[in-house]
Amino acid sequence: MKARTLRRHMKESMKNLGRNGWMTFASVSAVTVTLILVGVFFVIMMNLNQVATTIEEDVEIRVHIDLAATEEDQKVMKEKIEKLARVESVEFSPKEAELDGLIDSLGEEGEAFKLFEQDNPLNDVFIVKTKNPQDTMTVAKEIEKMEYASKVKYGQDMVENLFDFINVSRNVGIVLIIGLLFTAMFLISNTIKITIIARKREIEIMRLVGATNSFIRWPFFLEGLMLGVLGAIIPIVLISFLYHYAYGYIAPRLEGHFIQILEFNPFIYQVAAVLILLGALIGVWGSLMSVRKFLKV
């Protein structure tokens, strides 16, 4: 397309937005309200995903080695675990380190366990991490069958419930966002359709005098693009303000914990880019779907 033709379409689109003031306001409002909801759900879902990923990465399998196992037996056992397809790493933790960890975890009450330093009753342990945390249960069951695996711990009930909750939360979030996007497309399509009906005769005349479909579509394409981008401005400003406040309040209280929410920068710029893109797509799709039926005379 020539630059002169594009400028003509841009001017025509801007004139139409101003000429149909109330319809423009209604379209922008439909996009704004929907993108606020989508943006809020997106921010919540991404932070839940961040927390879930952090928790998933902290899941590990603790394999207690039978006291009867020799150093050679332990070496063979470690090699067998490392050969499992889903295993990422295997770390050996001697029983002395296990006792020290137990004493530290109990605080003052742990002092009593220092009596066992001379005759340590604990087992040596292999700490196993899987490539995909969701494979923890499968790998644990495979290790349980191995010789000299005295006990295999991975927080069975908690881990299974955690993964179920994470999967459900992610799926529900995706479904809600998709549902909101389709609602926005429907609303803006119908809103824009009203403005196009008012210009039906203009489209028919252009069609009869030989204007191509693409020539007629371009102003509506640009109008939809502008409506979508304008509708994304308020959600971006509002969500940026709210997330800045929420991050300033929540982040310091989580300091020192292994769970953290996404940092304001660059996350908020990613949210802004997503909202602008979604707004533009919603506006363009709504405009093109509305004008399509009037291109046949």
Summary of the structure (lengths in Angstrom):
residues: 297
radius of gyration: 30.2
end to end distance: 25.0
largest distance: 99.8
contacts: 874
relative contact order: 0.16
helix: 77%
strand: 8%
